[in-house]
Amino acid sequence: MNGALPGRADAVVIGSGGLGAATAFHLARAGLHVALLDKAGIASQSSPRAAGLSGTLRADDLMTRIAADAVRRIETFEADTGEPLVFHQPGSLKVARREEHAEQLLDEVARGRGLGLDVAMVPPDEARRLMPFLCTEGVRAVMHMRTDVYLEPRQIPEGYARAAARLGAAVLPHTPVQEIVTEGGAVAGVRTPRGVIWAATVIDAAGGWLRQVAALGGANVGVVPTRHQLMVTVPLAGVRPDQPITRVIDANVYVRPEKGGLMLGGYEPDPLQTDLAEMPAEFEIKDLPLDLEVLRGLARSVEAQFPVFRDVAVQEHRGGLPTMTADGEHVLGPAPGVPGLWIIGGCCVGGLTTAPTLGALLAEWIVDGQTSMDLSSMAPGRKAAALPEPDLAERCRLQYAHHYWSPASMPADDAN
Ligand SMILES: Cc1cc2nc3c(=O)[nH]c(=O)nc-3n(C[C@H](O)[C@H](O)[C@H](O)COP(=O)(O)OP(=O)(O)OC[C@H]3O[C@@H](n4cnc5c(N)ncnc54)[C@H](O)[C@@H]3O)c2cc1C
């Protein structure tokens, strides 16, 4: 996956994380000549650092349908791409410790069942049987989403990139896009240090760098790269891979089995927001400063439910820069005012496991001129993606800090 730079392509995809690689694969499968470029190694930035959890029941019906469809594509990933994917399907538990979150779960179950999902409330004892590390004292209600999966994160972008290459895509690591070339206001190609690729369709899938790349084409996309971290404990007696992902709503913390230990990640109230325009050009996610104390604090916030994390040794600590949006929706569609430029990002810490479907939808839109789902709420030009900077940063912080809260229990929102 390191060939010659093609002089022309039908479509250039900028960024080989989950979203870019999935888009490139689906475009190549539709018969387009595709170039997939990355300024760093293929699949080397935020995507391989993800927790790899699906969360099928999302804040609205569109996102839920997308997440459910993505789980089906994860189940058939190996057959579709010819690439390996290690995944487990133990389902997930969502734990309410406050009355308003118990009500939230009842609403979510009703909504999920209405959408045909295999989801139900379970008694706390049953939740503990499924996840023996969960202590249920103080737990008011638990929801069980039976089809949720967790997977090996790097295999999604790596697999799609390799499969795209087999379909004829030029997959080019260490090839930064320095300029989006326009002619008469429309996209005409991209300039890299290795030369120009002429293409009338360019896709910005640059992850944390989404805004910088959009700006190269004259577009603005309001997303905020936000540090997100997780830790994995040393192996612990009693951990099994078939134990469900467990999320504690009020604390915005998730736990799952990993490498014989338990993974814990979560959403602190005051996350580190980063403007990559202020970072040196050679900055990579591996250079992002991490802070284990944030995770220790999150572990303390769920100590009554997961005392196992008290003073436990850690075998792995990782983090990256997913992008938050002001309304919690992804960003997908044509860049306003720049014909030929398309955007896919604003992952809101959920873009790895939804990439199989988001990439397919974007490819469908580019190839057929329309999509099978109405994606207008994800439009790059919507009001929530064009807020003044301080409002954008604050709305994105609130979305992050209340990640598992329903829109109804979020602070008042006039950003949509
Ligand atoms: C700790 C952690 C846990 C997470 N947990 C989950 C989870 O459980 N489930 C889930 O679905 N998601 C999760 N996420 C979010 C997930 O990682 C992101 O949604 C996903 O990685 C987004 O992929 P991406 O393709 O947008 O970004 P990236 O993987 O960052 O890819 C963007 C690529 O663009 C390239 N690029 C940038 N600028 C240029 C340029 N000018 N020219 C060429 N290339 C360029 C970069 O080098 C990079 O490789 C987690 C993230 C983190 C950090």
The ligand as a Tripos MOL2 file, in Angstrom:
@<TRIPOS>MOLECULE
LIG
   53    58     1     0     0
SMALL
NO_CHARGES

@<TRIPOS>ATOM
      1 C1         -9.5930    6.5200   23.4260 C.3       1 LIG1
      2 C2        -10.6370    6.5310   22.3660 C.ar      1 LIG1
      3 C3        -11.7350    5.6990   22.4680 C.ar      1 LIG1
      4 C4        -12.6940    5.6710   21.4610 C.ar      1 LIG1
      5 N1        -13.7010    4.7600   21.5420 N.ar      1 LIG1
      6 C5        -14.5380    4.5920   20.5010 C.ar      1 LIG1
      7 C6        -15.5020    3.5580   20.5150 C.ar      1 LIG1
      8 O1        -15.5990    2.8090   21.4710 O.2       1 LIG1
      9 N2        -16.3020    3.4170   19.4490 N.ar      1 LIG1
     10 C7        -16.2140    4.2270   18.3450 C.ar      1 LIG1
     11 O2        -16.9430    4.0360   17.3910 O.2       1 LIG1
     12 N3        -15.3190    5.2410   18.3140 N.ar      1 LIG1
     13 C8        -14.4820    5.4340   19.3610 C.ar      1 LIG1
     14 N4        -13.5650    6.4310   19.3420 N.ar      1 LIG1
     15 C9        -13.6200    7.4070   18.2620 C.3       1 LIG1
     16 C10       -12.9290    6.9090   17.0340 C.3       1 LIG1
     17 O3        -11.5760    6.7120   17.2920 O.3       1 LIG1
     18 C11       -13.1280    7.9480   15.9510 C.3       1 LIG1
     19 O4        -14.5070    8.1650   15.7620 O.3       1 LIG1
     20 C12       -12.5420    7.4900   14.6580 C.3       1 LIG1
     21 O5        -11.2150    7.1100   14.8780 O.3       1 LIG1
     22 C13       -12.6040    8.6190   13.6550 C.3       1 LIG1
     23 O6        -11.8760    8.2430   12.5560 O.3       1 LIG1
     24 P1        -11.3500    9.3060   11.5490 P.3       1 LIG1
     25 O7        -11.1210    8.5420   10.3000 O.co2     1 LIG1
     26 O8        -12.2560   10.4750   11.4790 O.co2     1 LIG1
     27 O9         -9.9920    9.8860   12.2180 O.3       1 LIG1
     28 P2         -8.4830    9.3570   12.2750 P.3       1 LIG1
     29 O10        -8.3870    7.9330   12.6090 O.co2     1 LIG1
     30 O11        -7.7310   10.2870   13.1720 O.co2     1 LIG1
     31 O12        -7.9720    9.5370   10.7770 O.3       1 LIG1
     32 C14        -7.7850   10.8060   10.1780 C.3       1 LIG1
     33 C15        -6.5630   10.6970    9.2860 C.3       1 LIG1
     34 O13        -6.4470   11.8960    8.5010 O.3       1 LIG1
     35 C16        -5.0800   12.0920    8.2580 C.3       1 LIG1
     36 N5         -4.8490   13.4650    7.8070 N.ar      1 LIG1
     37 C17        -5.0640   14.6080    8.4920 C.ar      1 LIG1
     38 N6         -4.7230   15.6810    7.7620 N.ar      1 LIG1
     39 C18        -4.2790   15.2120    6.5580 C.ar      1 LIG1
     40 C19        -3.7500   15.8330    5.3850 C.ar      1 LIG1
     41 N7         -3.6210   17.1650    5.2690 N.pl3     1 LIG1
     42 N8         -3.3620   15.0430    4.3410 N.ar      1 LIG1
     43 C20        -3.4750   13.6640    4.4220 C.ar      1 LIG1
     44 N9         -3.9560   13.0430    5.5410 N.ar      1 LIG1
     45 C21        -4.3520   13.8070    6.5940 C.ar      1 LIG1
     46 C22        -4.4500   11.7830    9.6170 C.3       1 LIG1
     47 O14        -3.0700   11.5010    9.5200 O.3       1 LIG1
     48 C23        -5.2640   10.5820   10.0700 C.3       1 LIG1
     49 O15        -4.6350    9.3390    9.7680 O.3       1 LIG1
     50 C24       -12.5840    6.5200   20.3460 C.ar      1 LIG1
     51 C25       -11.5130    7.4070   20.2520 C.ar      1 LIG1
     52 C26       -10.5480    7.4060   21.2420 C.ar      1 LIG1
     53 C27        -9.3870    8.3430   21.1030 C.3       1 LIG1
@<TRIPOS>BOND
     1     1     2 1
     2     2     3 ar
     3     2    52 ar
     4     3     4 ar
     5     4     5 ar
     6     4    50 ar
     7     5     6 ar
     8     6     7 ar
     9     6    13 1
    10     7     8 2
    11     7     9 ar
    12     9    10 ar
    13    10    11 2
    14    10    12 ar
    15    12    13 ar
    16    13    14 ar
    17    14    15 1
    18    14    50 ar
    19    15    16 1
    20    16    17 1
    21    16    18 1
    22    18    19 1
    23    18    20 1
    24    20    21 1
    25    20    22 1
    26    22    23 1
    27    23    24 1
    28    24    25 2
    29    24    26 1
    30    24    27 1
    31    27    28 1
    32    28    29 2
    33    28    30 1
    34    28    31 1
    35    31    32 1
    36    32    33 1
    37    33    34 1
    38    33    48 1
    39    34    35 1
    40    35    36 1
    41    35    46 1
    42    36    37 ar
    43    36    45 ar
    44    37    38 ar
    45    38    39 ar
    46    39    40 ar
    47    39    45 ar
    48    40    41 1
    49    40    42 ar
    50    42    43 ar
    51    43    44 ar
    52    44    45 ar
    53    46    47 1
    54    46    48 1
    55    48    49 1
    56    50    51 ar
    57    51    52 ar
    58    52    53 1
@<TRIPOS>SUBSTRUCTURE
     1 LIG1         1 GROUP 0 **** ****
